[in-house]
Amino acid sequence: MTTPVEGYECDPWQLTWRGLAVDQLQRTESTFALANGHIGLRGTFEEGEPRGLPGTYLNGFYEEHELPYAEAGYGYPEAGQTVVNVTDGKIIRLLVEDEPFDMRYGTATAHDRTLDFRSGTLTRNTDWVSPTGRHVRVRTQRMVSFTQRAVVAIRYEVEPLDDDTQLVLQSDLLANEPIESDTSDPRVAAALQSPLAAEFSFADQYRAVLVHQTRRSGLRIAAAMDHLIESPDGLRTTISEEDDLARLTVAVDVPRGKRLRLTKFLAYGWSAQRSIPALRAQVDAALAGAVQTGWDGLLAEQKAFLDDFWATADIQVDGDPELQQATRFALFHILQAGARGESRAIPGKGLTGPGYDGHAFWDTESFVLPVLTYTMPEAARDALRWRHSTLDKARDRAAQLGLRGAAFPWRSINGAECSAYWPAGTAAFHVSADIADAVARYLAATGDEEFERGCGTEMLAETARLWMSLGHFDFHGRFRIDGVTGPDEYSAVADNNVYTNLMARRNLREAAASCARIPDVAAAIGVTEQEMEEWRDAAARILVPYDAERRVHPQSEGFTEHVDWNFAETPPEHYPLLLHYPYFDLYRKQVVKQADLVLAMHLCGDAFTPEEKARNFAYYEARTVRDSSLSAATQAVMAAEVGHLDLAYDYVGEAALTDLHDVHNNVRNGLHMASLAGAWLGFVAGFGGMRDHEGEITFAPRLPPALDRIGFRMCVRGSRFAVEIHADKATYRLMSGKPVEITHHGAPCTVEETPVTLPIPGIDPGPAPHQPPGRAPSRRRPEGLRPENPVPQS
């Protein structure tokens, strides 16, 4: 193992930090977060202090606040939504002969924390000498259960190392935990100041329950704890409760060589409608199940769940140990964000921190769901069911804007738009096409007829209706979509954004196809044959701008006519640009925050020729500054497709290591789910060349020179198969299920139990593209240490 400058040891299956770095706690609390899609715990110490930014989150649980507007306007969203730090059950304080166990005092002769990707646990080992010389060993282990959705379990062990010692443990449920909000919006800060109003508390023996309700959104939460205690004789316990605190106190004299072991079980539940007794019953039942299963049983269930996940999702990287670790770290956190969301959103930060106010964006459908669709399709289905559950809000939003169909929000927790900046929010209609694209991908990859009948057809149809009311046929008979904002937030309210138009075309075609497959559902939502034909006609005639003089596609109509941004005169400290220059100036220049036209070439690659892709990629490389974490993965995918494999390798490293290297200097607020998903995209869609246009699975693999081998696995229509890439060949092998039809560099191939190995043709990428000065990706170094000069982002 090696320890790079970041402080993490390099290990293929775990993340370890040795020693205490108080100034790094906010960062490691994010990377060491545990979650299951329903519950999220930041990696704060059990004793509560020292701490960076404590947090316990329930997916979809939020408080409302007013949105800031200097000037009101029609259609502006009225209420913001912010994730709430709910009742903290992680807290277990230790007193050693009356001295609080606190890493800032005394001496820690040994200390490490390890996040294990195969067991799904966070383990902490500390040898501590108190200020008066008492020596104890503390070992803790915690999990958020994948199999018992409402359950958290913590094992806390203390062993005296030098003498018989009196030990006291205080195990808490703490609501309205005081934290410092770093938000610049006083409305948000006010909403998060003691957001939970006490409604019920109960404590008896080793068990306690607290029930609270948010003051404005009216959501109710119940948190409960129960304990098992193993100790020497002479144990004394008391339990107490008040509005915002329940505490079990355990006191015992522990001889040297013996130990005190506390196993704490937590259960969480919330609802917008259920009563106090109903929620209390829910968490009581979850606790009963957890205690019945026991600590060892929960560990075994967790391990089995993860074994099954890695059997489908693992990526093997030979030749770069740090990138191998980062890729598994990324996949583990993607799993934690979506595994048990069950009809809730997957937020941009998952459940690892309060960044982005806990909102979900289109990042989920365009970056995270492709990963889950091919590794854990049931989680992708559940995330799409959440979108379907918000369809009425999307219809209402469209109607408010004078449109038909469904206009899904730019950012939201409950499905209602809560972006206060309309050029990037309201005008970003591509979100609806992104959701439709995720629906179509999921249906093609799984053949899930039940989902299509119950959710998919309606979502595709309603988003198709949006495009028909938003666009129009011009004098030349072309279908135009004017006045929209594409993925690039440095261009806004533009006409005929290529990405938006191509994704809308796919949306219209997929809607017509789904309605034709399930005519009774189509009839139930009022879709007629005439409407379906109108969708097909608009799709066939949609305008895709092309600059014949420059032989590239403009990002939006007229984009290539804008003056280039003066990159040479932009100092490095002025990135990200949005923090140093007015948006109006960014909007009228050729400068790209994140992949837009390049993203279109990835997701709608069948609309471009290979030559167009190469020219477009080079053109936009010179104008893309990557002030967004969403960009590196897409640039990696397209760099690999056009043959710039070293550049693709650099971009994959940037995406995968975004959070471990804290490239954006904001990991304290949570991890970047889309960038973590970019690790999978970089390897599978980039070096694997995997595409799923029209539901057909194709591969065009190529290995970057720095790596010896890449291996990855996928699931398609219930069949699992493995792909192994070497410099000159690729091997496909069926692991379970029926044979899978694919193509390899354009040649049809059947993936069966007997491995098939095919040659990889060469490619001439032509001249290497260049990036704006100072904005090239960090170069990967062979020894796997930190790249130099990481690009700071927003």
N, C-alpha and C positions, 0 to 999 in steps of 0.2 A: 504494500500500500504506500501511496505517497500523499503528502499533505500540501496542496498548492496554497498560494497566498490567500485564497478565500477563507481558509480555515477548515474546509471540509476534507476529510480523507477520501481518497479515490478508491472506491470499491464497486464492483459491478451490481451488487444487489442491495446496497444500503447507503445511507448518508450519515456520517458520523462527524461530530464536532467535539474536539477535546479542549478542555480548559474553559474558563469563564471569560467572555468578552462582553462586559455590560453594554458597551456602545454598539454592539452588534445584535442585541436581543430582539429589537423590532424586526430585524431581517430574519433571524433564525426562528422567531415565532411564526413567521409565514411559511418558511420552508419545512418546518417540523409540524405543521398543522395536520390534524387528522379529521376526516369527514367521511360521509357515506352518501352525500347528495341530499340528505334530510337534516342532519346535524353536522355542524362544523365547530371544531375546537382549535383555537390558535395554540401554538406550542409554548405557552407560558409555563413557568415552574408551578408545581403543585402548591408550594408555600406562598405563592402570590407575588412575592417580591424577592429580588429585584425584577422588574418587568419593563417591557417596552410598551406594547399596546395590547392589553388583554382583550379577548373576544370569544364569545360563544354565540353561534348563530343558528337559526332555524330557517330553512329555505322557505322563502315567501313571507317571512314575518317582518313587518316594517312599520314605521310610523310615518304619518303624513306631515307636510309642512307647506307653507306658502312658497310659490316660486317667485324669484325676483324679476321684476320688469321695471325698467325706467319709464317705458311707455307701453301701455297695453295695446293689444292688437287682436282683431277677430281671429278666433281659432287657436289662440295661445293656450296651452295646457294651464290649468289653474292650480293643481296640487302636485307637489313633489313627493317622492317616496324615498325613504332612507332605511337601510337595514339597521336593526336594533341589536345591540349587545344584550342578550337575554340572560336569564338567571345562570350564574356561574356555579357549576358543580365540581369543577376541577380542584377547588381549594382544599388542601389538607396541610395544616400547619403543624409543625413539630417543635416541642420544647424539650431541651436536653438539660435536666437538672435546673429548670427555670430559665434557661437561656434560649431565646428563639433561634431556630436553625435558619440562618440567613447567610447566603454565599458572600455577602459584602463584609461580613465580620468573621473573626476567627481565621482559620486557614483550611482551604480545600487542598488536601494533598493529592487527590485524584478526582477528576470530574470528566464525564463524557456523556453525550446524548446520541442516540442512534435511531434513525427512522428506517425500519426494515420493510422493503417492498414486497417480500414474500410472506411475512407473518402479519403485516398490516398493523404493527405496533410501534410506539415510541417508547424507548427504554432510556432510563437515566441512572447512572452509577456515580455516587459521590462518597468519597472518604473525607470527613470533616472533623477538624479539631476546634472545639469551641474556644472562645476567648479565655476561659479558665482552665483549658486543657483537657476537656472531655473529648474522647475520640469515638466517633460513630461512623457506621457505614449505612448509607441510605440508597436503596434501590427501588425505583418506581417503574411501572410499565402501564401503559394505557392503550385503549383501543376504542374506536367508534365502530360498532358492529355492522358489517355488511349484511348479515343474515337476520339479525333482530333489529329492525330499522330504527326503533326508538331508543336504543340502549347504548350507553357508554359504560365502560368498566375500567377501573383503576386498581392496580395492586401496589400497595405501599409497604415496604419492609424496612425496619430499622434494627440494626445490630450493634450493641456496644462492643468496642474493640479493646478497651483497656481495663474496664472495671464494671462492677454492678452499677446500673444507671437508672434513675427514674426518668421515664419517658411519658410525655403527654402529647396526644394527637388531638387536633381539632378539625373535624371534617364538616365543611360548610356547604350550604346552598345560599348564595348571595345574589340578591336582585339589586338593580340600580347601582351596580358597581361603579364607583367614581373613576372616570377616565378623562383624559384631556383630548378633546376633539381638535384635529388639525385642519378642520374645514375653515375656509375663509368666508363662508356664508353664515351670518348670524342666525338665520332662520333654521338652518340645519342644526347648528349647535344648540339652539333652544329646544328643538324637537327631541334631541338626544339627551337633554338634561333630565335625569330621573324620568324616563319615558314610561315606566311601568307603575300602574296604580294597583296596590295590594287589594285582593278580594278574599283570599282564604289562606289559612295556614294551619298545619297540623303536624304534630310530632309525637311519637310513642316508641319506646324501646330503641331500636336502631334505625327506624324509618321516619321520614319526614316528607311533607308535600307543601309546596308554595304555589298559589295560583295568582296571576296578575293579568291586567288588561292594559293595552295601550290607550293613551288618553284621547287621541284623535282618530286613528284608524279603527279602533274598537276591536282589535284582535286580542284573543285570550290565550294565555300560555300557562301550562302546568309543568312544573319540574319536581321530580321526586328522587329521593335517595334511600338506599338501604345498604347494610354493611354485614360482612362476615368478619369476625375477629379471631385470630389465633395468637395466643400469648401465654406467658407463664402464669402461674396462679397469682391471685391478688388483684385481678383486674377490677377497676371501677369505671363505670360509665354514667354519664348524664346526657340528656337531650333537652334542648329548648328550642322555642320558635317564637318569632315575632313577624311583623309585616314583611320585612325584606331579608330576613335571615333565619335560617334553621341551622343548628349546630349540635353535632354529636361530639362529646368530649370523652376521651379514653385515657386513663392513667394507670400505669403499672410499673413496678420495679422489675427491670430486666437484667438477669445475671449476664456476665460476660460469656460469650459463646452461644447465648440464646438470642431469640429475635422476637420482635413484635410485628405481626403481619395484619394489615387491614386491607380487605377487598371491598371496594366501594362500587356499587351499581347505581347508575343514574338512568332515569327515563324522562323523555321530553315529548310533549305533544302540544299542538296549538290548533285553534280553529277560529273562524270568523263567526260561527253560528252556535257552536255547542256550549252547553251550560257548564257551570262549575262542577256539579256532580259527575257529569259525563266525562269531562276532561280528567278529573281526578281518577275516575274508574279506569280510564285509558292508561294513565301512567302507572297506576297500581298494578294493572294486569301485566304491563310490560316489565315491571320490576319482578313480579312473581315468576314470569318466564325466564328472566335473566338469572335469578337466584336458583331456579330449578336446573337450568343448564350448567351453572357454575362457571368459575373462572377457566378451568381447564377445558370445559366444553365449548365456551365461547372462543377460546384460542384455536381449538381444533376446527370449529366451523369457519373461522376467519381464514385459517390456512387453506382449507379445502376450497373456499370461494376463490381465493387468489390463485391457487394452483390451476383452477379451471380458466381463470382470466388469462394468466400468462401462457397457457397452452394455446390460446388463440391470438393473443396480442403481442407476444414478445418480439423484440427486434434485437438481433445480435450484430454487434459492430466490432470487427476484428481490426486492430491497428490504431485505435484511439481510445484508451481506457476511460478518459474523462468524458468523452462524448457517449460512450457506452453507459456510464453511470447516469449522465444527464438525460439520456433518452428513456431509461427505465424510470427515473424520477418523474419525468414528464408524463409518461403513461400512467404511473401510479396516481398522480394527482388528477389527471383527466378522469380516471376511474372514480376517484373520491368525489369529484364534482358531480358525476351523473349516475352513479350506480343505483342509488335508491331514491332518486328525486321523485319518481312516481307522480307524474302529472304536475311537477313544478318546473320552474325555469332552471337553466344552468347559468348562473351569473358570470359576468366577465372575469371576476376574481374567484369564482367558485365560492366556497365557504371558508376562505383562508384569511379574509380581512375585509375592512369596510370600504376599500377602494371602489370608485365609481358609484358610491352609495349603495352597493349591493345590486346594481341593475344588470339585467340581461340585455344583450345587444344582438345584432346580426352575426357577431363573432361565433355565436353558438352554432347556428345553422351552417355557416360557410366554412368553419374551421374545426370545431369540436365534433359536430355530428358525423362528418365523414369518418373520423376515427372510430366513433362508437358504432356506426352502422356496420363496419367491417370487423369489429372486434367484440362488441357487446350490443347487438342490435336491439335487445329489449330496452336498454337504457335510451337509445336513440328514439325508439317508439314512444317511450314515456315523455321525453322532452317535446316531441311533436304533439302529443296529446295535450300537453300544457298549452301550446299555441292554439290548438283547436278549442280548448276551454275558454280562451280569450277572444274567440271569433266575434262574439256580439260587440265587444268593446272596439274591435277593429272595424266592424261595420259602422258603428256609431261615429268613429273617428272619420271614416270616409265620408259619411253623410254630412258631418260638420264642415268638411272641406268642400262640399258640393260635388262629391264623387259617388259612384256606385261601387259595390263590392266591399273589399276589406283592405284597410290601410293599417298594417301592423306598425307598432311603435318603434321609434329609433332606440329608446331606452325605457325600461319599465321593470317593475317587480310584479305588479298584479295584472298587467296586460294593458293598462291605460298609459297613454303617452305622458311622460314627465320630463321631456327635454325642453329647457327654457330657451334654447337657441335654435330658431326655426330653420335657418339655411342648412344646418347640418342635421336637423331633426326632421321636421315636417317634410322638407323637400327630398329627403333620402328615401324615395319610394322604392328603391331597389330592395329594401328590407323584405317587402312582400314577395318579390321574386326569389330572394334567397331562401325564404321559408318554403316556397313552392318547390324550389330545386332540391331542398333537403327531403321533402315529401317524396318527390319522384325518385330520388336516389334510394331512399329507404325501401320503397315499393319494389324497385327493380332488383335490389340486393336481397330481399327477403321473400318476395311473393306473398306478402301478408294481406290476404284478401279481406280479412276481418277489419284491419285498420283502414284499408282503402274504403270499404263500405261505410264504416262508422265515422271516419274523420277525413281521410285523404281526398276523396272526390270533392267534398264540400270545400275544403281549403283550396284546392286547385281551382275550382270554379269561381269562388269568390275573389281570389287574387287575379284571375283572368279578367273578371268584370272590372276590376280597378283599372287595368291597362286600357280597356276599351273606352272608359270614360275619361281617362287622363290623356290618352293620345288622340290623334286625328289623322285623316288622310289629307295630304296636301294636294296642290294643283297638279303635281306629276303622278298622283296616285300612290305615293309612298306613305307608309304609316309612321308618323313622327311622335316622339314623346319629348315635349319641350319643358324647360324650366324645372329641371330636377338636379339633385346632388348625387353624384356617384360615390364610390368608396373613398376617393381622394377628397379629404376635407379641406384641401387648399384650393379646390375649385367648387363653386357652388352655384346653384340655380342656372345650370347650363342646358343647352339644347342638345338632344340626341347623344347623351352619354353612351358610348359604345357598350360598356359593360351592362348598363341598365337595359338598353334595347335588346341585346342578345339574351339576357336573362329573362326579359319579358317575353321574347319570342319562344324560349323554351317553356315558360309558364303557360302560354297560350296553347302550345301544341300538346303539352302534357295534360292540360285540363280537358281539351277535346278528346284525347285518347281515353282518359279515365271515365269521362261521362259516356263515351261509346261502349266501354267495357261494362259499365253498371248503369244501364238506362233507367232503372226504377229509382235509383238514388238521384240521378240527374233530374228526372221528372219531379221528384219530391221537392227539389230546391228550385224548380222553375226553369231549368235549362232546356231549351228547345233545339231541334236540329238546326234551325236557322241561326241561333246564337252560336252553336258550335262551329258552323260554317264561317261565321263572321270572325271567330277566333283564328281559325285556320288561315283565312284570307289576310288578316292583319299580320299574322306571323310570317306569311310568305312575302309580304310587301314591306316589312319593317325596314326603316332606314338605318344603314350602317355606314357612317361617314368614312371617306377615304381621301387622303391627300395624295393625289397622283403626282404632284410635283416632287414631293419629298419621299414618296413611295412608302408611306407609313399611315397607320390609322390614327387620326387625332383622338385624343382621349374623349373629347366631346366636340361637337361641331364648332370649328373655328379655333380650337385650342392651339394648333400649330401656327396660327397667325399671330398669337400673342408674343410679346417680347420675352426673351429668355430672362430668367432671374439672374442677377449679377452675383454669381457664386464666388467669383474671385475676390470680390470686395466684402463678402460676408464673413465676419470673424467667427472662429469656432465657438466662442462663448455665446453667440447669438442663436445657436440651436438649442432647443426646437424653435423654429421660426415664429410660431404662433404666439410665443411669449415675448417677442421683441419687435414684431412688425404688425401693422394693422391688417385685418383680414381682407379689406378691399384691395390692398396692394397684392396680396397673395393670390386673390381670385383672378386678377388680370394679367398674371405672369405665367410663364411656363416653368412651374415648379410643382413637384408632386410630393405630397406628404407620405403616401403609401401606395402600394401597387394598385392600380385601377385598370388601365388597359391591359397590363400584364396579367392581372387576375382574370380578366375576360379570356385571355389566351389559355389560361389553365382550365377554368371551368367550362368554357365554350370553345375549346380548342379545335373542334371540328368545323368552326367557321373561318379558320385561317389556314393558309398554305404554310408549309415549312419555311419558305423564303420570307413570307410576311412575318412570321414569328421571329425569325432571326433579326430582321431589320427593326421591327417594333421593339424587341427587347433591347437592342443596342441604343435606340433612340431614347427610350424611357429610363435606361440605366443612367444616362447622363443628366437626368432631370429629377431623379427620385432621391430625396434626402432621408427617408426612413425616420421621420419624426413620430412614427407610430410603430408599436410592437407587432402590428399585423403584417408588416411588409416583408420581413426577411424570409419567411417560409415560402411565400409565393415567388419571390425572386429566386429562391433556391430551386423550386420546381421548374421554372422556365429556363434558368441557367443550365440545368441538367439536360432539359429537352433539346436545347439548341447546341449543346456540346461543350459548354464552358464548365467543365466538371470541377476544376479547382475553385472557381468562383462559387459554384453551387455548394461545395463542401464548406467554404467559409460562411455562407449564409445559413446552412443547416446548423453549424456550430453556434452562430449568433442566436438563432431561434431557440435551440435546445438549452442553451446556457444563459438565456436572458435573466432568469431569476437567480440561479446559483451564482452568477457573476454580478447580479444587481446592476445590469447594464443601464437601466433607466433611473437608477437611484430612487426607486419608489417601492421596492419590495416590502417595505415596512407596512404598506397598506394592503398587501395580499399579492398572490401570484397572478401571472397573466395566462389565463387558460388557453386563449387562442395561440399565443406564442408556444406554449407547451405542446399544444396539438400540432404546431408547426414542425416539431421533431419528427412525428409520425409522417406528416405530409412530405417532409424533405426526403425521408428514406423511401417511403412507399410510392408516392407520386413523383418524386424527383428522381432518385437513383433507380427506383423500380420502374419508373415510367408508367405507372398504373393510371389508366383513365377508364371512366365508366360512361362515356357518351352513348346516348340512346340505350342505356342499360347493358351495353356490351362491355365485358371486362377485357381490357387489352394491356399489354406490358411492352415496354421498350427499355429494358434495363441497361445501365452502364455504371461501372464502378469508378469512383474517383481514384487517381493514382496513389493518394495518401493512405487508402484503406486496403486491407488484404482480402476482406470478404464482408458481405452484408447478408444477413438472413432475416426474413420476416414472415409472419403468418397472417392469414385472413380467413374470414368466414363469409361465404356467399351461398344463399338459399339453403342454409343448414349444413353445408359442406365446408370442412376446414382443410386448408392446404398451405403448404410451405413453399417459399421462394428463396433460393440461395443464389447470390450473385458473385461471380469472380470476374477477373479482368477480361477474360475471353469467352466466358460461357455462363449460362444461367440454368439452374435446375428447378423443376417444378415437381412437387410430390403431394399426393392426396393423403391427408391424415385421417379423415373420417368422412362419411357421407357418400353421396353419389359423385361420379366424375363431373368435372367442371370444364366447360368449353371456354377457352381464352384465345387470344392471339399473342404471338411473340414477334415483335418487330414486323408486324403485318402478316405473319404466317399463322394459319389456324393451328391450334394445339389442344389436345384433350389431356387434362390433368387427372391422372389415375394413381393407384397405389404404387405401380411400378414407376420410379422416377424417370422423367424425360429431361435430357440435357440438350440444350440448343446453343449454337454459337451466337456471340454478340458482334454485330457488324461494326466496323469503324465509322467515325464521323469526323468531318472537317469543320470545326466551329468557326473558322475564319478569324479575323483580328479580335483580340480581347476587347470587350467594351470598357468604357471608363465611367467612373462615377463623379459627381461633383467633388471639388477639392475638399479633402478631409472627411468625406462621407463614404469611402469604401468600407466594406465589412472588415472586421478584425480577421487577420490571417490566422488560420489554425497552425499550430506548431506540432511537429511529429511526436514530440514527447508528451503531448497531451496536457501541457500546462496552460495557464491563462493566456489568451491572445493579447497582444499589445494594442493599445489605443482603441478601446471599445467605443462605439458610437453612442453618445447619450441620447435618450429619446424621452418622449412625453408619456 
